[in-house]
Amino acid sequence: MYSANDIVNYQPSKNHLKDRVILITGAGDGIGKAAAIACAKAGATVILAGRTPAKLDAVYNLIMTLECPEPCIFAIDLEGASHDDYVNLAASIDEQFSRLDGLLHNAGILGQRTPLSNYSCELWNKVMQVNLTAQFQMTQCLMAVLEKSADASVLFTTSGVGRVGRAFWGAYAVSKFAIEGIVQTWASEIEDLGSVRINAINPGATRTNMRAQAFPAENPYDLASTEDIMPAYLYLLGPESKNINGQSIEAQIRKP
């Protein structure tokens, strides 16, 4: 049985993710970039997904300088992506790799920090599209290639504001409540049926651009860095978490 302390302090063995194929959304910056580099250093072939090709190229080049397995780039804007885009992504992965061993849904947007009564309907729809609907559609279309893996991990990103409602977090909080629900529902549906497991991870207060946008007066150096929280990601994307399904897991130990 795992413990929270074991996960956040996890020390992966060398080549922990060797021969695994892992797709990471929002891989051009922040937590997604750190996860892409950490997974590549652990031996995985990483599919870098994101909306800004220049950022993905930079991560690609960095991974290559580290002499890790060569990553792939898949430029996609989750706000405007269609069902056909996800079908094509699945077909491309199937053709090139014959399977997908990991899917990290890291991409997301904050939206407004304002009362719900004042919330922009247009922005509400955008946040829900990127943070929820696109992630559902992508997972649904990739399920066939995930099922071809002997040990596939799907990891959604949650938040503390998606567990207990807090004022002014608007569509972001509601989208994270929905992520908690989709993880529980989907994990229950696939329990004991195959090789795929589905969990959620809460990165917590981390030094990212989104955190700075939400808390502009906060000193970022009081927060964990993106690299600090990678042990939990590596654990949940690797073989030692094979029996964990339907859980919402912290990437950091909460301070008292």
C-alpha positions as CSV (number, residue, x, y, z in Angstrom):
1,M,0.0,0.0,0.0
2,Y,1.4,3.4,-0.9
3,S,1.6,6.4,1.4
4,A,1.6,10.1,0.6
5,N,5.1,10.5,2.0
6,D,6.4,7.6,-0.1
7,I,5.0,9.2,-3.3
8,V,6.3,12.7,-2.8
9,N,9.7,11.4,-1.8
10,Y,9.8,8.7,-4.4
11,Q,13.3,7.9,-5.8
12,P,12.9,6.2,-9.2
13,S,15.4,3.6,-10.3
14,K,17.6,4.3,-13.3
15,N,15.6,4.1,-16.6
16,H,12.4,3.9,-14.5
17,L,10.3,4.7,-17.6
18,K,12.5,2.9,-20.2
19,D,10.7,2.0,-23.4
20,R,7.5,3.8,-22.3
21,V,5.7,6.2,-24.6
22,I,4.1,9.1,-22.7
23,L,2.1,12.0,-24.1
24,I,2.1,15.2,-22.1
25,T,-0.1,18.2,-22.8
26,G,1.0,21.7,-22.0
27,A,4.6,20.4,-22.5
28,G,6.0,23.7,-23.6
29,D,6.2,25.4,-20.2
30,G,5.8,25.0,-16.4
31,I,4.9,21.7,-15.0
32,G,4.4,20.1,-18.4
33,K,7.9,21.0,-19.4
34,A,9.4,19.7,-16.2
35,A,7.4,16.5,-16.5
36,A,8.6,16.0,-20.1
37,I,12.2,16.4,-19.1
38,A,11.9,14.2,-16.1
39,C,10.2,11.5,-18.1
40,A,12.7,11.7,-20.9
41,K,15.6,11.5,-18.3
42,A,13.9,8.4,-16.9
43,G,14.0,6.7,-20.3
44,A,10.6,7.5,-21.8
45,T,9.9,8.6,-25.4
46,V,7.8,11.7,-24.8
47,I,5.2,13.1,-27.1
48,L,5.2,16.9,-26.5
49,A,1.7,18.3,-27.0
50,G,0.9,22.0,-26.8
51,R,-0.3,25.0,-28.7
52,T,3.0,26.9,-29.1
53,P,5.4,25.2,-31.5
54,A,8.4,27.4,-30.6
55,K,8.1,26.3,-26.9
56,L,7.7,22.7,-27.9
57,D,10.8,23.0,-30.1
58,A,12.8,24.4,-27.2
59,V,11.8,21.5,-25.0
60,Y,12.6,19.1,-27.8
61,N,16.1,20.6,-28.2
62,L,16.7,20.5,-24.5
63,I,15.8,16.8,-24.2
64,M,18.1,16.0,-27.2
65,T,21.0,17.8,-25.5
66,L,20.5,15.5,-22.5
67,E,21.0,12.5,-24.7
68,C,17.5,11.1,-23.9
69,P,15.2,9.2,-26.3
70,E,14.2,11.5,-29.1
71,P,10.8,13.1,-28.3
72,C,8.0,13.8,-30.8
73,I,6.0,17.0,-31.2
74,F,2.3,17.3,-31.7
75,A,1.1,20.9,-31.9
76,I,-2.5,21.2,-30.8
77,D,-4.7,24.0,-29.4
78,L,-7.2,22.4,-27.0
79,E,-9.6,25.3,-27.3
80,G,-10.2,24.7,-31.0
81,A,-9.2,21.0,-31.5
82,S,-11.9,18.8,-33.1
83,H,-12.8,15.2,-32.6
84,D,-11.0,14.4,-35.8
85,D,-7.8,16.0,-34.4
86,Y,-7.8,13.5,-31.6
87,V,-8.6,10.6,-33.9
88,N,-5.7,11.6,-36.1
89,L,-3.4,11.8,-33.0
90,A,-4.4,8.3,-31.9
91,A,-3.8,6.9,-35.4
92,S,-0.4,8.6,-35.6
93,I,0.6,7.1,-32.2
94,D,-0.7,3.7,-33.2
95,E,1.2,3.8,-36.5
96,Q,4.5,5.0,-34.9
97,F,4.5,3.2,-31.6
98,S,1.7,0.7,-31.6
99,R,0.6,1.7,-28.1
100,L,0.6,4.6,-25.6
101,D,1.9,3.9,-22.0
102,G,1.1,7.2,-20.4
103,L,-1.1,10.3,-20.8
104,L,-0.6,13.3,-18.6
105,H,-3.3,16.0,-18.9
106,N,-1.3,19.0,-17.7
107,A,-2.6,21.8,-19.9
108,G,-5.1,24.1,-18.4
109,I,-6.2,27.8,-18.1
110,L,-7.1,29.9,-15.1
111,G,-9.9,32.1,-16.4
112,Q,-11.2,35.0,-14.3
113,R,-10.9,35.4,-10.5
114,T,-14.3,37.0,-10.0
115,P,-17.7,36.2,-8.5
116,L,-19.7,33.7,-10.5
117,S,-22.5,36.3,-10.9
118,N,-20.1,38.4,-12.9
119,Y,-18.4,35.7,-14.8
120,S,-18.0,36.0,-18.6
121,C,-20.0,33.3,-20.3
122,E,-17.5,33.3,-23.2
123,L,-14.6,32.7,-20.9
124,W,-16.6,30.1,-18.9
125,N,-17.0,28.1,-22.1
126,K,-13.3,28.5,-23.0
127,V,-12.1,27.3,-19.5
128,M,-14.5,24.3,-19.6
129,Q,-13.4,23.4,-23.1
130,V,-9.7,23.4,-22.3
131,N,-9.8,22.1,-18.8
132,L,-12.5,19.4,-19.2
133,T,-14.1,18.7,-22.5
134,A,-10.9,18.5,-24.6
135,Q,-9.4,16.2,-22.0
136,F,-12.4,13.9,-22.1
137,Q,-12.3,13.8,-25.9
138,M,-8.6,13.2,-26.1
139,T,-8.7,10.4,-23.5
140,Q,-11.7,8.8,-25.2
141,C,-9.9,8.8,-28.6
142,L,-6.6,7.6,-27.2
143,M,-8.2,4.8,-25.1
144,A,-7.7,2.2,-27.9
145,V,-3.9,2.8,-28.0
146,L,-3.7,3.0,-24.2
147,E,-5.4,-0.4,-24.0
148,K,-2.6,-1.8,-26.2
149,S,-0.1,-1.1,-23.5
150,A,0.6,-3.7,-20.8
151,D,0.6,-1.0,-18.2
152,A,-0.9,2.4,-19.1
153,S,-1.4,5.3,-16.8
154,V,-3.8,8.2,-17.4
155,L,-3.1,11.2,-15.1
156,F,-5.5,14.2,-14.9
157,T,-4.5,17.4,-13.1
158,T,-6.7,18.5,-10.2
159,S,-6.6,21.2,-7.6
160,G,-7.5,21.9,-4.0
161,V,-10.2,24.3,-5.3
162,G,-11.7,21.4,-7.1
163,R,-12.4,19.5,-3.8
164,V,-13.7,22.3,-1.6
165,G,-15.4,25.3,-3.1
166,R,-13.7,28.6,-2.6
167,A,-15.0,32.1,-3.6
168,F,-13.8,33.7,-6.8
169,W,-12.2,30.7,-8.4
170,G,-15.1,30.4,-10.9
171,A,-14.9,28.1,-13.9
172,Y,-11.4,26.9,-13.0
173,A,-12.7,25.5,-9.7
174,V,-15.8,24.0,-11.3
175,S,-13.7,22.4,-14.1
176,K,-11.5,20.8,-11.4
177,F,-14.5,19.5,-9.5
178,A,-15.5,17.9,-12.8
179,I,-12.0,16.4,-13.3
180,E,-12.4,14.7,-9.9
181,G,-15.7,13.3,-11.0
182,I,-14.5,12.1,-14.4
183,V,-11.5,10.3,-12.8
184,Q,-13.7,8.5,-10.3
185,T,-16.3,7.6,-12.9
186,W,-13.9,6.4,-15.6
187,A,-11.7,4.6,-13.1
188,S,-14.7,2.7,-11.7
189,E,-15.8,1.7,-15.3
190,I,-12.4,0.3,-16.2
191,E,-11.6,-1.4,-12.8
192,D,-10.2,-4.9,-13.3
193,L,-11.1,-4.8,-17.1
194,G,-7.6,-4.2,-18.6
195,S,-4.3,-2.6,-18.2
196,V,-5.3,1.1,-18.0
197,R,-5.5,3.0,-14.7
198,I,-6.8,6.6,-14.3
199,N,-5.9,8.9,-11.4
200,A,-5.6,12.6,-10.6
201,I,-2.7,14.6,-9.3
202,N,-2.8,17.9,-7.4
203,P,0.5,19.8,-8.0
204,G,-0.3,22.1,-5.1
205,A,1.3,25.6,-4.8
206,T,4.0,25.5,-7.4
207,R,6.2,28.2,-9.0
208,T,4.4,28.5,-12.3
209,N,3.0,31.3,-14.5
210,M,-0.6,30.3,-13.6
211,R,0.2,30.5,-9.9
212,A,1.7,34.0,-10.4
213,Q,-1.4,35.0,-12.3
214,A,-3.7,33.8,-9.5
215,F,-1.6,35.2,-6.6
216,P,0.4,38.1,-8.0
217,A,1.6,39.4,-4.6
218,E,3.0,36.0,-3.6
219,N,6.8,35.5,-3.4
220,P,7.4,32.6,-5.9
221,Y,10.5,31.5,-4.1
222,D,8.4,30.5,-1.1
223,L,6.8,27.8,-3.4
224,A,8.0,24.4,-4.6
225,S,9.6,24.5,-8.0
226,T,8.3,22.4,-10.8
227,E,11.3,20.0,-10.5
228,D,10.5,19.6,-6.7
229,I,7.2,17.9,-7.4
230,M,8.3,15.5,-10.2
231,P,8.7,12.4,-7.9
232,A,5.0,12.0,-7.6
233,Y,4.5,12.3,-11.4
234,L,7.2,9.8,-12.1
235,Y,5.7,7.4,-9.5
236,L,2.2,7.6,-11.0
237,L,3.4,7.3,-14.6
238,G,5.6,4.3,-13.8
239,P,5.2,0.6,-13.0
240,E,5.1,0.8,-9.2
241,S,1.7,2.6,-9.3
242,K,0.1,-0.2,-11.4
243,N,-2.5,-1.0,-8.8
244,I,-3.5,2.5,-8.0
245,N,-6.8,3.5,-9.8
246,G,-9.4,6.2,-9.2
247,Q,-7.3,8.2,-6.7
248,S,-6.6,11.9,-6.2
249,I,-3.1,12.2,-5.1
250,E,-1.0,15.1,-3.7
251,A,2.3,16.0,-5.4
252,Q,3.4,17.7,-2.2
253,I,3.1,17.1,1.5
254,R,0.8,19.8,2.8
255,K,2.3,22.1,5.4
256,P,0.4,22.2,8.8
